[in-house]
Amino acid sequence: MRTRTLVVAFCVAAAGTAAAQPPPPSDPPTEPPPQPEPPQPQPPTVPPPTNVPPPTVVPQPAVEPAADNGRPTELSIGIGIGYQFPTSLETPNVTSVRFRLPAGLTFEPQVVLASTTQTVDTGMAVDNKTTELGLGTAIRYPLMGHGKVDLELLGAFNINNVKQNPPGDDDETSTTTTSITYGLAVSSWITRHWQISLTAANPVLSFVKVRQEMGVANVLVQSQTTIGAIFDPTVQLMVHLYH
């Protein structure tokens, strides 16, 4: 009896130990295999061009430097002296300043702003005053060139006023002179800085007006106008240095 009881107790203990053990771990869930990416669409194949001529290369002409023609190529200023004939060659009697543009057009202006007072004192000072105002210019246009020599067409306009006021009242004299001239000139360029020119000028219009006071409310006005196609040139020989 005792042996049977021990067998039963042993079986019950074995069953309790088996019940107390945890169940074996289960396998992890299996992940689905990755799906392949859909194929990308291929760009359309452009067939190579056929019978296409190669691009034409146009040769560019070489730029040559401007030839030195012995004349100024920019705005230049020339100062010169010379002679107006007839005169003695001992002393030059003409001066001028010329402004030459790159195209060859040349201006030769003349401006006079002067006032002279002569005082005589013999116990009482007496003034004799002279005032001069003048404005004008000559224009030289190159007609043609041959080597370093130019033929130029000349035109000039001048207006000049001289007032003389001697001692006393109401005795002033005013003289106004207006002139237009034309002519030709031949200029030779020794270098681009030195020029020799011969100019022959002729009058076309000359107007002279003289206004003279002769006491209170007494004025004498005289005028003279000369118009004509005159070819009796006044010749000038000048040398200019240009910068």
C-alpha positions in Angstrom: 0.0 0.0 0.0 2.7 2.3 0.9 4.5 1.6 -2.4 1.4 2.4 -4.4 1.0 5.7 -2.6 4.6 6.7 -3.5 4.1 5.9 -7.1 1.0 8.0 -7.3 2.7 10.9 -5.6 5.7 10.7 -8.0 3.4 10.7 -11.0 1.5 13.8 -9.7 4.8 15.6 -9.1 6.0 14.8 -12.6 2.8 16.0 -14.1 3.0 19.3 -12.1 6.6 19.9 -13.3 5.6 19.3 -16.9 2.7 21.7 -16.5 4.9 24.5 -15.0 7.4 24.5 -17.9 6.6 27.3 -20.5 5.7 26.3 -24.0 8.5 26.3 -26.6 8.9 29.7 -28.5 7.1 29.9 -31.7 8.8 30.8 -34.9 8.9 34.6 -35.9 6.5 35.7 -38.6 7.9 35.3 -42.0 8.1 38.7 -44.0 6.8 38.7 -47.5 9.6 38.9 -50.1 10.2 42.4 -51.7 8.3 43.1 -54.8 10.5 44.1 -57.8 10.2 47.7 -59.0 8.3 48.3 -62.2 10.6 49.0 -65.1 11.2 52.7 -66.0 10.1 53.8 -69.4 13.0 54.3 -71.8 13.3 57.7 -73.6 12.6 57.4 -77.3 15.6 56.8 -79.3 16.3 59.8 -81.7 17.9 58.5 -84.9 21.1 60.3 -85.9 20.7 63.0 -88.5 21.5 62.0 -92.0 23.0 64.1 -94.8 23.5 67.2 -92.6 26.2 69.4 -94.0 28.8 70.7 -91.5 28.4 74.3 -90.3 30.0 76.8 -92.6 32.7 78.9 -91.0 32.9 82.4 -92.5 36.4 83.8 -92.2 36.5 87.2 -90.7 38.7 89.8 -92.4 41.7 90.9 -90.5 41.3 94.4 -89.1 44.2 96.5 -90.3 45.3 99.6 -88.4 44.4 102.9 -89.9 47.1 104.2 -92.2 49.0 107.3 -91.1 48.2 109.9 -93.8 50.4 112.5 -92.1 47.4 114.5 -90.7 45.9 114.8 -87.2 43.3 112.1 -86.5 41.7 113.8 -83.5 40.6 117.2 -82.5 43.7 119.4 -82.9 44.6 123.0 -82.1 47.2 124.8 -84.2 48.9 128.1 -83.5 50.5 129.9 -86.3 52.2 133.1 -87.6 52.8 134.4 -91.1 52.6 137.2 -93.6 49.7 138.9 -95.4 51.0 140.3 -98.7 52.1 142.8 -99.8 54.4 143.2 -96.9 58.1 143.0 -95.9 59.4 139.6 -95.0 61.4 141.0 -92.1 58.5 140.8 -89.5 55.4 138.5 -89.6 52.2 140.5 -89.5 49.5 137.8 -89.2 48.7 135.4 -86.3 45.9 132.9 -85.9 44.6 129.9 -84.0 42.9 127.0 -85.8 40.7 124.2 -84.4 40.7 121.2 -86.7 38.1 118.4 -86.4 39.0 114.8 -87.1 37.2 115.0 -90.5 39.4 117.9 -91.6 36.9 120.8 -91.1 38.8 123.7 -89.6 37.6 126.8 -87.7 39.8 129.9 -87.4 38.0 132.2 -85.0 38.7 135.9 -84.3 37.5 137.7 -81.1 38.4 141.2 -80.1 37.4 142.8 -76.8 39.5 145.9 -76.2 39.3 149.2 -74.5 42.0 151.9 -74.7 42.0 155.1 -72.7 44.4 157.9 -73.4 44.7 160.6 -70.7 46.2 164.1 -71.2 46.6 166.2 -68.0 47.5 169.8 -68.4 46.1 170.9 -65.1 42.8 169.1 -65.8 42.7 165.5 -66.9 41.2 164.8 -70.3 40.4 161.3 -71.5 40.2 160.0 -75.0 38.6 156.5 -74.9 38.4 153.9 -77.7 36.4 150.6 -77.4 36.5 147.8 -79.9 34.3 144.7 -80.1 34.9 142.1 -82.9 33.7 138.6 -83.6 34.2 136.3 -86.6 35.5 133.1 -87.9 37.0 131.5 -91.0 35.9 128.0 -92.0 38.2 125.7 -94.1 36.6 122.7 -95.8 39.0 120.2 -97.5 37.8 119.6 -101.1 40.5 117.1 -102.1 43.9 115.8 -101.2 46.9 114.7 -103.1 49.5 113.0 -100.9 50.2 115.4 -98.1 48.7 118.5 -99.9 45.1 119.5 -99.4 42.9 121.9 -101.5 40.5 123.7 -99.2 37.4 125.9 -99.7 37.4 129.0 -97.5 34.5 131.0 -96.1 34.7 133.8 -93.5 32.4 136.1 -91.6 33.4 139.1 -89.5 31.7 141.9 -87.6 33.6 144.6 -85.9 32.5 147.8 -83.9 34.8 150.6 -82.9 33.6 153.4 -80.6 35.7 156.6 -80.2 34.8 158.9 -77.3 37.0 162.0 -77.4 37.0 164.7 -74.7 33.7 166.5 -74.4 30.0 165.5 -74.5 27.9 164.3 -77.4 30.8 163.7 -79.7 31.0 159.9 -79.8 31.8 158.1 -83.1 30.8 154.5 -83.7 31.9 152.5 -86.7 30.5 149.1 -87.5 32.0 146.9 -90.2 30.5 143.6 -91.5 32.3 141.5 -94.1 31.9 138.1 -95.8 34.7 136.6 -97.8 35.4 133.5 -99.8 38.6 131.9 -101.2 40.8 128.9 -101.7 43.7 127.6 -99.7 46.5 125.0 -100.3 47.9 123.3 -97.3 50.9 121.1 -97.1 51.5 118.8 -94.1 55.2 118.4 -93.3 54.2 116.1 -90.4 51.0 115.7 -88.6 52.1 118.5 -86.3 53.5 121.1 -88.8 51.4 122.7 -91.6 52.3 125.3 -94.2 49.3 127.0 -96.0 48.8 129.6 -98.7 45.4 131.3 -98.6 43.8 133.6 -101.2 40.6 135.4 -99.9 38.2 137.7 -101.8 35.4 139.9 -100.5 31.7 139.1 -101.3 29.9 141.6 -99.0 31.1 144.6 -97.2 28.9 146.9 -95.1 30.2 149.9 -93.2 28.1 152.1 -90.9 29.3 155.3 -89.2 27.3 157.0 -86.5 28.7 160.3 -85.3 27.3 162.6 -82.6 27.6 166.3 -83.5 26.2 168.0 -80.4 23.0 167.7 -78.6 20.2 165.9 -80.6 22.4 166.1 -83.7 23.5 162.8 -85.1 25.1 162.0 -88.5 24.8 158.4 -89.9 26.6 157.3 -93.0 26.6 153.8 -94.4 28.2 152.0 -97.4 27.4 148.6 -98.8 29.5 146.7 -101.4 28.4 143.5 -103.0 30.1 141.8 -105.8 31.8 138.7 -107.2 35.3 140.0 -106.9 38.4 138.0 -107.6 41.2 140.2 -106.3 42.7 137.9 -103.6 44.6 138.9 -100.5 47.2 136.2 -100.0 48.5 134.9 -96.7 51.4 132.6 -96.0 51.3 130.9 -92.6 53.0 128.2 -90.6 51.0 126.4 -87.9 52.1 124.0 -85.2 49.3 121.5 -84.2 48.9 119.6 -81.0 
